């Protein structure tokens, strides 16, 4: 999936294809643990902001992808402006969690 975005060097695709889901799983576990929740929420906001930039840049370059890779190869969805909006919503949710986590108890 990463290769379809035509941005990364060929040699980086496999290591990133392994590292990204591991990082997402680690972040999910961190969020669900509730430990250092503000840090986890901030990391989530940064990750989703990266996905916003990645998707928007691909759309701006005119790429028409049948599978954005958002859910791997098993649930193919095209890359559309809605993909960017979905990630913007996740950024907003992460920032809301960050604000809640920083509130005094």
Biopython code that builds the backbone (N, CA, C, O; Angstrom):
import numpy as np
from Bio.PDB.StructureBuilder import StructureBuilder

atoms = [
    (1, "UNK", "N", (0.800, -1.193, 0.000)),
    (1, "UNK", "CA", (0.000, 0.000, 0.000)),
    (1, "UNK", "C", (0.852, 1.270, 0.000)),
    (1, "UNK", "O", (0.542, 2.224, -0.714)),
    (2, "UNK", "N", (1.907, 1.286, 0.785)),
    (2, "UNK", "CA", (2.740, 2.488, 0.862)),
    (2, "UNK", "C", (3.323, 2.865, -0.492)),
    (2, "UNK", "O", (3.461, 4.045, -0.813)),
    (3, "UNK", "N", (3.661, 1.859, -1.279)),
    (3, "UNK", "CA", (4.261, 2.105, -2.587)),
    (3, "UNK", "C", (3.325, 2.810, -3.554)),
    (3, "UNK", "O", (3.781, 3.516, -4.454)),
    (4, "UNK", "N", (2.018, 2.628, -3.379)),
    (4, "UNK", "CA", (1.064, 3.256, -4.305)),
    (4, "UNK", "C", (1.042, 4.776, -4.166)),
    (4, "UNK", "O", (0.565, 5.473, -5.062)),
    (5, "UNK", "N", (1.554, 5.290, -3.052)),
    (5, "UNK", "CA", (1.595, 6.737, -2.857)),
    (5, "UNK", "C", (2.765, 7.386, -3.605)),
    (5, "UNK", "O", (2.831, 8.611, -3.710)),
    (6, "UNK", "N", (3.674, 6.580, -4.115)),
    (6, "UNK", "CA", (4.786, 7.040, -4.959)),
    (6, "UNK", "C", (5.600, 8.158, -4.321)),
    (6, "UNK", "O", (5.899, 9.168, -4.958)),
    (7, "UNK", "N", (5.957, 7.962, -3.040)),
    (7, "UNK", "CA", (6.711, 8.979, -2.313)),
    (7, "UNK", "C", (7.999, 8.397, -1.733)),
    (7, "UNK", "O", (9.049, 9.039, -1.778)),
    (8, "UNK", "N", (7.920, 7.209, -1.202)),
    (8, "UNK", "CA", (9.018, 6.634, -0.437)),
    (8, "UNK", "C", (9.936, 5.782, -1.307)),
    (8, "UNK", "O", (9.488, 5.183, -2.284)),
    (9, "UNK", "N", (11.209, 5.726, -0.957)),
    (9, "UNK", "CA", (12.116, 4.841, -1.688)),
    (9, "UNK", "C", (11.728, 3.372, -1.472)),
    (9, "UNK", "O", (11.249, 2.994, -0.403)),
    (10, "UNK", "N", (11.938, 2.583, -2.474)),
    (10, "UNK", "CA", (11.559, 1.170, -2.462)),
    (10, "UNK", "C", (12.096, 0.434, -1.233)),
    (10, "UNK", "O", (11.391, -0.383, -0.641)),
    (11, "UNK", "N", (13.319, 0.716, -0.855)),
    (11, "UNK", "CA", (13.942, 0.015, 0.267)),
    (11, "UNK", "C", (13.325, 0.321, 1.615)),
    (11, "UNK", "O", (13.543, -0.423, 2.571)),
    (12, "UNK", "N", (12.561, 1.398, 1.715)),
    (12, "UNK", "CA", (11.950, 1.756, 2.998)),
    (12, "UNK", "C", (10.547, 1.184, 3.161)),
    (12, "UNK", "O", (9.982, 1.244, 4.254)),
    (13, "UNK", "N", (9.979, 0.636, 2.102)),
    (13, "UNK", "CA", (8.579, 0.225, 2.150)),
    (13, "UNK", "C", (8.333, -0.921, 3.125)),
    (13, "UNK", "O", (7.408, -0.851, 3.934)),
    (14, "UNK", "N", (9.143, -1.970, 3.062)),
    (14, "UNK", "CA", (8.906, -3.102, 3.958)),
    (14, "UNK", "C", (9.125, -2.740, 5.421)),
    (14, "UNK", "O", (8.272, -3.055, 6.252)),
    (15, "UNK", "N", (10.241, -2.088, 5.772)),
    (15, "UNK", "CA", (10.398, -1.724, 7.192)),
    (15, "UNK", "C", (9.259, -0.827, 7.704)),
    (15, "UNK", "O", (8.810, -0.992, 8.838)),
    (16, "UNK", "N", (8.799, 0.103, 6.889)),
    (16, "UNK", "CA", (7.691, 0.968, 7.308)),
    (16, "UNK", "C", (6.379, 0.201, 7.376)),
    (16, "UNK", "O", (5.556, 0.456, 8.255)),
    (17, "UNK", "N", (6.178, -0.728, 6.463)),
    (17, "UNK", "CA", (4.959, -1.534, 6.472)),
    (17, "UNK", "C", (4.874, -2.395, 7.729)),
    (17, "UNK", "O", (3.780, -2.748, 8.168)),
    (18, "UNK", "N", (6.001, -2.724, 8.296)),
    (18, "UNK", "CA", (6.028, -3.465, 9.552)),
    (18, "UNK", "C", (5.926, -2.505, 10.739)),
    (18, "UNK", "O", (5.192, -2.767, 11.691)),
    (19, "UNK", "N", (6.658, -1.402, 10.679)),
    (19, "UNK", "CA", (6.747, -0.483, 11.818)),
    (19, "UNK", "C", (5.443, 0.273, 12.079)),
    (19, "UNK", "O", (5.077, 0.482, 13.236)),
    (20, "UNK", "N", (4.748, 0.681, 11.039)),
    (20, "UNK", "CA", (3.542, 1.494, 11.227)),
    (20, "UNK", "C", (2.457, 0.751, 12.003)),
    (20, "UNK", "O", (1.939, 1.302, 12.974)),
    (21, "UNK", "N", (2.086, -0.480, 11.621)),
    (21, "UNK", "CA", (1.060, -1.172, 12.418)),
    (21, "UNK", "C", (1.525, -1.476, 13.847)),
    (21, "UNK", "O", (0.715, -1.478, 14.774)),
    (22, "UNK", "N", (2.804, -1.727, 14.024)),
    (22, "UNK", "CA", (3.313, -1.957, 15.374)),
    (22, "UNK", "C", (3.176, -0.683, 16.200)),
    (22, "UNK", "O", (2.771, -0.736, 17.361)),
    (23, "UNK", "N", (3.510, 0.457, 15.610)),
    (23, "UNK", "CA", (3.368, 1.738, 16.308)),
    (23, "UNK", "C", (1.905, 2.030, 16.617)),
    (23, "UNK", "O", (1.590, 2.527, 17.698)),
    (24, "UNK", "N", (1.006, 1.728, 15.679)),
    (24, "UNK", "CA", (-0.418, 1.948, 15.914)),
    (24, "UNK", "C", (-0.932, 1.054, 17.039)),
    (24, "UNK", "O", (-1.716, 1.501, 17.876)),
    (25, "UNK", "N", (-0.498, -0.203, 17.064)),
    (25, "UNK", "CA", (-0.907, -1.117, 18.127)),
    (25, "UNK", "C", (-0.364, -0.660, 19.475)),
    (25, "UNK", "O", (-1.073, -0.694, 20.481)),
    (26, "UNK", "N", (0.884, -0.236, 19.490)),
    (26, "UNK", "CA", (1.479, 0.252, 20.739)),
    (26, "UNK", "C", (0.725, 1.479, 21.241)),
    (26, "UNK", "O", (0.469, 1.606, 22.439)),
    (27, "UNK", "N", (0.372, 2.376, 20.337)),
    (27, "UNK", "CA", (-0.374, 3.564, 20.726)),
    (27, "UNK", "C", (-1.760, 3.187, 21.242)),
    (27, "UNK", "O", (-2.220, 3.758, 22.231)),
    (28, "UNK", "N", (-2.425, 2.248, 20.600)),
    (28, "UNK", "CA", (-3.744, 1.804, 21.059)),
    (28, "UNK", "C", (-3.646, 1.217, 22.471)),
    (28, "UNK", "O", (-4.472, 1.521, 23.331)),
    (29, "UNK", "N", (-2.646, 0.387, 22.702)),
    (29, "UNK", "CA", (-2.464, -0.189, 24.039)),
    (29, "UNK", "C", (-2.176, 0.891, 25.072)),
    (29, "UNK", "O", (-2.666, 0.830, 26.199)),
    (30, "UNK", "N", (-1.389, 1.866, 24.687)),
    (30, "UNK", "CA", (-1.074, 2.980, 25.581)),
    (30, "UNK", "C", (-2.340, 3.766, 25.926)),
    (30, "UNK", "O", (-2.579, 4.087, 27.090)),
    (31, "UNK", "N", (-3.140, 4.070, 24.920)),
    (31, "UNK", "CA", (-4.387, 4.794, 25.153)),
    (31, "UNK", "C", (-5.315, 4.002, 26.074)),
    (31, "UNK", "O", (-5.873, 4.556, 27.021)),
    (32, "UNK", "N", (-5.478, 2.712, 25.797)),
    (32, "UNK", "CA", (-6.372, 1.890, 26.604)),
    (32, "UNK", "C", (-5.856, 1.666, 28.020)),
    (32, "UNK", "O", (-6.643, 1.410, 28.932)),
    (33, "UNK", "N", (-4.553, 1.758, 28.212)),
    (33, "UNK", "CA", (-4.000, 1.570, 29.553)),
    (33, "UNK", "C", (-4.369, 2.728, 30.472)),
    (33, "UNK", "O", (-4.468, 2.551, 31.686)),
    (34, "UNK", "N", (-4.571, 3.906, 29.901)),
    (34, "UNK", "CA", (-4.889, 5.075, 30.698)),
    (34, "UNK", "C", (-3.688, 5.704, 31.390)),
    (34, "UNK", "O", (-3.842, 6.707, 32.087)),
    (35, "UNK", "N", (-2.521, 5.154, 31.220)),
    (35, "UNK", "CA", (-1.308, 5.679, 31.851)),
    (35, "UNK", "C", (-0.756, 6.807, 30.990)),
    (35, "UNK", "O", (-0.664, 6.690, 29.768)),
    (36, "UNK", "N", (-0.392, 7.898, 31.648)),
    (36, "UNK", "CA", (0.134, 9.075, 30.933)),
    (36, "UNK", "C", (-0.769, 9.406, 29.746)),
    (36, "UNK", "O", (-0.312, 9.565, 28.614)),
    (37, "UNK", "N", (-2.053, 9.502, 30.040)),
    (37, "UNK", "CA", (-3.069, 9.650, 28.994)),
    (37, "UNK", "C", (-2.862, 10.896, 28.145)),
    (37, "UNK", "O", (-3.123, 10.876, 26.942)),
    (38, "UNK", "N", (-2.398, 11.977, 28.755)),
    (38, "UNK", "CA", (-2.162, 13.200, 27.979)),
    (38, "UNK", "C", (-1.104, 12.946, 26.908)),
    (38, "UNK", "O", (-1.249, 13.398, 25.772)),
    (39, "UNK", "N", (-0.057, 12.235, 27.260)),
    (39, "UNK", "CA", (0.988, 11.920, 26.285)),
    (39, "UNK", "C", (0.480, 11.019, 25.180)),
    (39, "UNK", "O", (0.824, 11.206, 24.013)),
    (40, "UNK", "N", (-0.339, 10.039, 25.541)),
    (40, "UNK", "CA", (-0.909, 9.135, 24.535)),
    (40, "UNK", "C", (-1.844, 9.890, 23.603)),
    (40, "UNK", "O", (-1.840, 9.659, 22.394)),
    (41, "UNK", "N", (-2.648, 10.792, 24.162)),
    (41, "UNK", "CA", (-3.569, 11.577, 23.334)),
    (41, "UNK", "C", (-2.807, 12.486, 22.380)),
    (41, "UNK", "O", (-3.187, 12.641, 21.219)),
    (42, "UNK", "N", (-1.737, 13.079, 22.873)),
    (42, "UNK", "CA", (-0.916, 13.931, 22.010)),
    (42, "UNK", "C", (-0.269, 13.106, 20.897)),
    (42, "UNK", "O", (-0.243, 13.531, 19.742)),
    (43, "UNK", "N", (0.245, 11.942, 21.238)),
    (43, "UNK", "CA", (0.845, 11.063, 20.224)),
    (43, "UNK", "C", (-0.192, 10.668, 19.181)),
    (43, "UNK", "O", (0.112, 10.603, 17.990)),
    (44, "UNK", "N", (-1.407, 10.405, 19.627)),
    (44, "UNK", "CA", (-2.483, 10.055, 18.705)),
    (44, "UNK", "C", (-2.810, 11.226, 17.776)),
    (44, "UNK", "O", (-3.001, 11.034, 16.575)),
    (45, "UNK", "N", (-2.874, 12.425, 18.328)),
    (45, "UNK", "CA", (-3.152, 13.609, 17.499)),
    (45, "UNK", "C", (-2.062, 13.801, 16.452)),
    (45, "UNK", "O", (-2.352, 14.098, 15.293)),
    (46, "UNK", "N", (-0.816, 13.633, 16.859)),
    (46, "UNK", "CA", (0.304, 13.793, 15.925)),
    (46, "UNK", "C", (0.252, 12.731, 14.832)),
    (46, "UNK", "O", (0.459, 13.035, 13.657)),
    (47, "UNK", "N", (-0.026, 11.479, 15.221)),
    (47, "UNK", "CA", (-0.095, 10.397, 14.237)),
    (47, "UNK", "C", (-1.196, 10.673, 13.220)),
    (47, "UNK", "O", (-0.979, 10.539, 12.016)),
    (48, "UNK", "N", (-2.376, 11.059, 13.701)),
    (48, "UNK", "CA", (-3.484, 11.305, 12.772)),
    (48, "UNK", "C", (-3.260, 12.557, 11.939)),
    (48, "UNK", "O", (-3.694, 12.614, 10.789)),
    (49, "UNK", "N", (-2.595, 13.556, 12.493)),
    (49, "UNK", "CA", (-2.241, 14.739, 11.696)),
    (49, "UNK", "C", (-1.292, 14.336, 10.570)),
    (49, "UNK", "O", (-1.376, 14.863, 9.461)),
    (50, "UNK", "N", (-0.401, 13.410, 10.856)),
    (50, "UNK", "CA", (0.488, 12.890, 9.809)),
    (50, "UNK", "C", (-0.298, 12.193, 8.711)),
    (50, "UNK", "O", (0.008, 12.345, 7.528)),
    (51, "UNK", "N", (-1.318, 11.424, 9.103)),
    (51, "UNK", "CA", (-2.161, 10.762, 8.111)),
    (51, "UNK", "C", (-2.958, 11.772, 7.293)),
    (51, "UNK", "O", (-3.173, 11.578, 6.096)),
    (52, "UNK", "N", (-3.399, 12.858, 7.944)),
    (52, "UNK", "CA", (-4.097, 13.927, 7.219)),
    (52, "UNK", "C", (-3.176, 14.501, 6.137)),
    (52, "UNK", "O", (-3.564, 14.633, 4.976)),
    (53, "UNK", "N", (-1.962, 14.836, 6.540)),
    (53, "UNK", "CA", (-1.002, 15.427, 5.596)),
    (53, "UNK", "C", (-0.682, 14.455, 4.468)),
    (53, "UNK", "O", (-0.636, 14.844, 3.301)),
    (54, "UNK", "N", (-0.462, 13.197, 4.815)),
    (54, "UNK", "CA", (-0.125, 12.153, 3.837)),
    (54, "UNK", "C", (-1.246, 11.995, 2.814)),
    (54, "UNK", "O", (-0.993, 11.965, 1.610)),
    (55, "UNK", "N", (-2.475, 11.896, 3.289)),
    (55, "UNK", "CA", (-3.623, 11.699, 2.398)),
    (55, "UNK", "C", (-3.899, 12.942, 1.563)),
    (55, "UNK", "O", (-4.142, 12.851, 0.360)),
    (56, "UNK", "N", (-3.859, 14.105, 2.210)),
    (56, "UNK", "CA", (-4.121, 15.350, 1.484)),
    (56, "UNK", "C", (-3.077, 15.553, 0.381)),
    (56, "UNK", "O", (-3.416, 15.953, -0.732)),
    (57, "UNK", "N", (-1.814, 15.277, 0.695)),
    (57, "UNK", "CA", (-0.754, 15.458, -0.303)),
    (57, "UNK", "C", (-0.984, 14.534, -1.501)),
    (57, "UNK", "O", (-0.779, 14.937, -2.646)),
    (58, "UNK", "N", (-1.406, 13.312, -1.242)),
    (58, "UNK", "CA", (-1.667, 12.376, -2.338)),
    (58, "UNK", "C", (-2.823, 12.872, -3.202)),
    (58, "UNK", "O", (-2.755, 12.816, -4.430)),
    (59, "UNK", "N", (-3.875, 13.354, -2.562)),
    (59, "UNK", "CA", (-5.011, 13.888, -3.330)),
    (59, "UNK", "C", (-4.599, 15.125, -4.115)),
    (59, "UNK", "O", (-4.995, 15.293, -5.268)),
    (60, "UNK", "N", (-3.801, 15.993, -3.489)),
    (60, "UNK", "CA", (-3.348, 17.221, -4.160)),
    (60, "UNK", "C", (-2.476, 16.903, -5.365)),
    (60, "UNK", "O", (-2.443, 17.669, -6.328)),
    (61, "UNK", "N", (-1.772, 15.781, -5.318)),
    (61, "UNK", "CA", (-0.944, 15.359, -6.452)),
    (61, "UNK", "C", (-1.765, 14.664, -7.536)),
    (61, "UNK", "O", (-1.228, 14.299, -8.582)),
    (62, "UNK", "N", (-3.057, 14.478, -7.292)),
    (62, "UNK", "CA", (-3.927, 13.870, -8.288)),
    (62, "UNK", "C", (-3.898, 12.359, -8.306)),
    (62, "UNK", "O", (-4.327, 11.752, -9.287)),
    (63, "UNK", "N", (-3.403, 11.729, -7.247)),
    (63, "UNK", "CA", (-3.393, 10.264, -7.210)),
    (63, "UNK", "C", (-4.809, 9.740, -7.022)),
    (63, "UNK", "O", (-5.576, 10.261, -6.213)),
    (64, "UNK", "N", (-5.140, 8.717, -7.768)),
    (64, "UNK", "CA", (-6.427, 8.046, -7.647)),
    (64, "UNK", "C", (-6.143, 6.629, -7.183)),
    (64, "UNK", "O", (-5.816, 5.754, -7.985)),
    (65, "UNK", "N", (-6.271, 6.410, -5.867)),
    (65, "UNK", "CA", (-5.941, 5.108, -5.292)),
    (65, "UNK", "C", (-7.214, 4.328, -4.989)),
    (65, "UNK", "O", (-8.130, 4.844, -4.349)),
    (66, "UNK", "N", (-7.264, 3.089, -5.451)),
    (66, "UNK", "CA", (-8.421, 2.238, -5.178)),
    (66, "UNK", "C", (-8.446, 1.786, -3.720)),
    (66, "UNK", "O", (-9.503, 1.460, -3.180)),
    (67, "UNK", "N", (-7.275, 1.771, -3.091)),
    (67, "UNK", "CA", (-7.191, 1.393, -1.685)),
    (67, "UNK", "C", (-6.251, 2.356, -0.986)),
    (67, "UNK", "O", (-5.057, 2.401, -1.280)),
    (68, "UNK", "N", (-6.803, 3.130, -0.053)),
    (68, "UNK", "CA", (-5.967, 4.093, 0.672)),
    (68, "UNK", "C", (-5.025, 3.389, 1.643)),
    (68, "UNK", "O", (-4.041, 3.982, 2.086)),
    (69, "UNK", "N", (-5.311, 2.139, 1.978)),
    (69, "UNK", "CA", (-4.484, 1.403, 2.916)),
    (69, "UNK", "C", (-4.870, 1.642, 4.362)),
    (69, "UNK", "O", (-4.218, 1.130, 5.272)),
    (70, "UNK", "N", (-5.907, 2.404, 4.582)),
    (70, "UNK", "CA", (-6.322, 2.756, 5.947)),
    (70, "UNK", "C", (-6.669, 1.522, 6.775)),
    (70, "UNK", "O", (-6.451, 1.501, 7.986)),
    (71, "UNK", "N", (-7.201, 0.511, 6.132)),
    (71, "UNK", "CA", (-7.579, -0.715, 6.829)),
    (71, "UNK", "C", (-6.870, -1.921, 6.223)),
    (71, "UNK", "O", (-7.394, -3.034, 6.246)),
    (72, "UNK", "N", (-5.697, -1.696, 5.692)),
    (72, "UNK", "CA", (-4.911, -2.782, 5.127)),
    (72, "UNK", "C", (-5.453, -3.234, 3.786)),
    (72, "UNK", "O", (-6.182, -2.509, 3.107)),
    (73, "UNK", "N", (-5.082, -4.440, 3.427)),
    (73, "UNK", "CA", (-5.490, -4.976, 2.130)),
    (73, "UNK", "C", (-6.827, -5.701, 2.203)),
    (73, "UNK", "O", (-7.413, -6.031, 1.172)),
    (74, "UNK", "N", (-7.313, -5.950, 3.420)),
    (74, "UNK", "CA", (-8.517, -6.760, 3.567)),
    (74, "UNK", "C", (-9.809, -5.956, 3.491)),
    (74, "UNK", "O", (-10.874, -6.525, 3.251)),
    (75, "UNK", "N", (-9.733, -4.649, 3.690)),
    (75, "UNK", "CA", (-10.900, -3.788, 3.591)),
    (75, "UNK", "C", (-10.508, -2.593, 2.720)),
    (75, "UNK", "O", (-10.184, -1.515, 3.218)),
    (76, "UNK", "N", (-10.548, -2.818, 1.421)),
    (76, "UNK", "CA", (-10.108, -1.786, 0.474)),
    (76, "UNK", "C", (-11.112, -0.649, 0.411)),
    (76, "UNK", "O", (-12.310, -0.863, 0.224)),
    (77, "UNK", "N", (-10.602, 0.561, 0.571)),
    (77, "UNK", "CA", (-11.394, 1.782, 0.431)),
    (77, "UNK", "C", (-10.594, 2.756, -0.400)),
    (77, "UNK", "O", (-9.385, 2.890, -0.205)),
    (78, "UNK", "N", (-11.250, 3.445, -1.331)),
    (78, "UNK", "CA", (-10.503, 4.404, -2.142)),
    (78, "UNK", "C", (-10.068, 5.619, -1.320)),
    (78, "UNK", "O", (-10.689, 5.966, -0.316)),
    (79, "UNK", "N", (-9.003, 6.245, -1.766)),
    (79, "UNK", "CA", (-8.554, 7.498, -1.156)),
    (79, "UNK", "C", (-9.439, 8.611, -1.695)),
    (79, "UNK", "O", (-9.473, 8.863, -2.900)),
    (80, "UNK", "N", (-10.149, 9.271, -0.799)),
    (80, "UNK", "CA", (-11.069, 10.343, -1.170)),
    (80, "UNK", "C", (-10.893, 11.499, -0.188)),
    (80, "UNK", "O", (-10.214, 11.349, 0.827)),
    (81, "UNK", "N", (-11.494, 12.638, -0.478)),
    (81, "UNK", "CA", (-11.470, 13.724, 0.504)),
    (81, "UNK", "C", (-12.085, 13.313, 1.846)),
    (81, "UNK", "O", (-11.711, 13.850, 2.889)),
    (82, "UNK", "N", (-13.017, 12.373, 1.821)),
    (82, "UNK", "CA", (-13.615, 11.896, 3.064)),
    (82, "UNK", "C", (-12.574, 11.219, 3.951)),
    (82, "UNK", "O", (-12.692, 11.246, 5.176)),
    (83, "UNK", "N", (-11.568, 10.619, 3.348)),
    (83, "UNK", "CA", (-10.479, 10.010, 4.109)),
    (83, "UNK", "C", (-9.781, 11.080, 4.947)),
    (83, "UNK", "O", (-9.472, 10.859, 6.118)),
    (84, "UNK", "N", (-9.541, 12.221, 4.346)),
    (84, "UNK", "CA", (-8.895, 13.329, 5.056)),
    (84, "UNK", "C", (-9.798, 13.819, 6.180)),
    (84, "UNK", "O", (-9.327, 14.082, 7.286)),
    (85, "UNK", "N", (-11.089, 13.942, 5.904)),
    (85, "UNK", "CA", (-12.034, 14.409, 6.922)),
    (85, "UNK", "C", (-12.085, 13.428, 8.089)),
    (85, "UNK", "O", (-12.113, 13.840, 9.248)),
    (86, "UNK", "N", (-12.096, 12.133, 7.786)),
    (86, "UNK", "CA", (-12.104, 11.132, 8.858)),
    (86, "UNK", "C", (-10.893, 11.304, 9.764)),
    (86, "UNK", "O", (-11.021, 11.249, 10.987)),
    (87, "UNK", "N", (-9.732, 11.509, 9.182)),
    (87, "UNK", "CA", (-8.537, 11.685, 10.003)),
    (87, "UNK", "C", (-8.561, 13.014, 10.752)),
    (87, "UNK", "O", (-8.048, 13.099, 11.867)),
    (88, "UNK", "N", (-9.146, 14.045, 10.161)),
    (88, "UNK", "CA", (-9.293, 15.303, 10.888)),
    (88, "UNK", "C", (-10.192, 15.124, 12.111)),
    (88, "UNK", "O", (-9.934, 15.709, 13.163)),
    (89, "UNK", "N", (-11.235, 14.326, 11.976)),
    (89, "UNK", "CA", (-12.102, 14.029, 13.114)),
    (89, "UNK", "C", (-11.309, 13.295, 14.191)),
    (89, "UNK", "O", (-11.472, 13.575, 15.378)),
    (90, "UNK", "N", (-10.460, 12.365, 13.791)),
    (90, "UNK", "CA", (-9.644, 11.643, 14.769)),
    (90, "UNK", "C", (-8.621, 12.561, 15.444)),
    (90, "UNK", "O", (-8.311, 12.382, 16.622)),
    (91, "UNK", "N", (-8.101, 13.534, 14.711)),
    (91, "UNK", "CA", (-7.223, 14.542, 15.327)),
    (91, "UNK", "C", (-8.014, 15.310, 16.376)),
    (91, "UNK", "O", (-7.539, 15.506, 17.495)),
    (92, "UNK", "N", (-9.221, 15.746, 16.019)),
    (92, "UNK", "CA", (-10.050, 16.516, 16.950)),
    (92, "UNK", "C", (-10.393, 15.688, 18.188)),
    (92, "UNK", "O", (-10.365, 16.206, 19.305)),
    (93, "UNK", "N", (-10.712, 14.420, 18.000)),
    (93, "UNK", "CA", (-11.022, 13.554, 19.137)),
    (93, "UNK", "C", (-9.803, 13.368, 20.034)),
    (93, "UNK", "O", (-9.922, 13.355, 21.259)),
    (94, "UNK", "N", (-8.653, 13.225, 19.431)),
    (94, "UNK", "CA", (-7.420, 13.075, 20.205)),
    (94, "UNK", "C", (-7.119, 14.339, 20.994)),
    (94, "UNK", "O", (-6.684, 14.268, 22.144)),
    (95, "UNK", "N", (-7.348, 15.499, 20.381)),
    (95, "UNK", "CA", (-7.125, 16.765, 21.080)),
    (95, "UNK", "C", (-8.139, 16.963, 22.205)),
    (95, "UNK", "O", (-7.807, 17.527, 23.248)),
    (96, "UNK", "N", (-9.375, 16.502, 21.998)),
    (96, "UNK", "CA", (-10.380, 16.571, 23.062)),
    (96, "UNK", "C", (-9.966, 15.682, 24.235)),
    (96, "UNK", "O", (-10.104, 16.072, 25.394)),
    (97, "UNK", "N", (-9.461, 14.491, 23.929)),
    (97, "UNK", "CA", (-8.970, 13.612, 24.979)),
    (97, "UNK", "C", (-7.791, 14.237, 25.705)),
    (97, "UNK", "O", (-7.677, 14.118, 26.924)),
    (98, "UNK", "N", (-6.927, 14.892, 24.973)),
    (98, "UNK", "CA", (-5.791, 15.582, 25.579)),
    (98, "UNK", "C", (-6.283, 16.648, 26.552)),
    (98, "UNK", "O", (-5.769, 16.754, 27.665)),
    (99, "UNK", "N", (-7.260, 17.427, 26.149)),
    (99, "UNK", "CA", (-7.805, 18.480, 27.015)),
    (99, "UNK", "C", (-8.436, 17.861, 28.273)),
    (99, "UNK", "O", (-8.261, 18.370, 29.380)),
    (100, "UNK", "N", (-9.162, 16.771, 28.088)),
    (100, "UNK", "CA", (-9.784, 16.108, 29.242)),
    (100, "UNK", "C", (-8.722, 15.514, 30.174)),
    (100, "UNK", "O", (-8.864, 15.562, 31.395)),
    (101, "UNK", "N", (-7.676, 14.964, 29.599)),
    (101, "UNK", "CA", (-6.634, 14.326, 30.408)),
    (101, "UNK", "C", (-5.848, 15.363, 31.204)),
    (101, "UNK", "O", (-5.297, 15.049, 32.258)),
    (102, "UNK", "N", (-5.793, 16.587, 30.709)),
    (102, "UNK", "CA", (-5.053, 17.650, 31.406)),
    (102, "UNK", "C", (-5.901, 18.379, 32.437)),
    (102, "UNK", "O", (-5.377, 19.161, 33.230)),
    (103, "UNK", "N", (-7.215, 18.129, 32.434)),
    (103, "UNK", "CA", (-8.103, 18.769, 33.405)),
    (103, "UNK", "C", (-7.774, 18.296, 34.810)),
    (103, "UNK", "O", (-7.523, 17.110, 35.024)),
    (104, "UNK", "N", (-7.772, 19.204, 35.757)),
    (104, "UNK", "CA", (-7.550, 18.772, 37.144)),
    (104, "UNK", "C", (-8.672, 17.858, 37.617)),
    (104, "UNK", "O", (-9.840, 18.059, 37.284)),
    (105, "UNK", "N", (-8.303, 16.870, 38.385)),
    (105, "UNK", "CA", (-9.290, 15.890, 38.856)),
    (105, "UNK", "C", (-10.212, 16.409, 39.894)),
    (105, "UNK", "O", (-11.083, 15.679, 40.366)),
]
sb = StructureBuilder()
sb.init_structure("model")
sb.init_model(0)
sb.init_chain("A")
sb.init_seg("    ")
for serial, (resi, resn, name, xyz) in enumerate(atoms, 1):
    if name == "N":
        sb.init_residue(resn, " ", resi, " ")
    sb.init_atom(name, np.array(xyz, "f"), 0.0, 1.0, " ", f" {name:<3s}", serial, name[0])
structure = sb.get_structure()
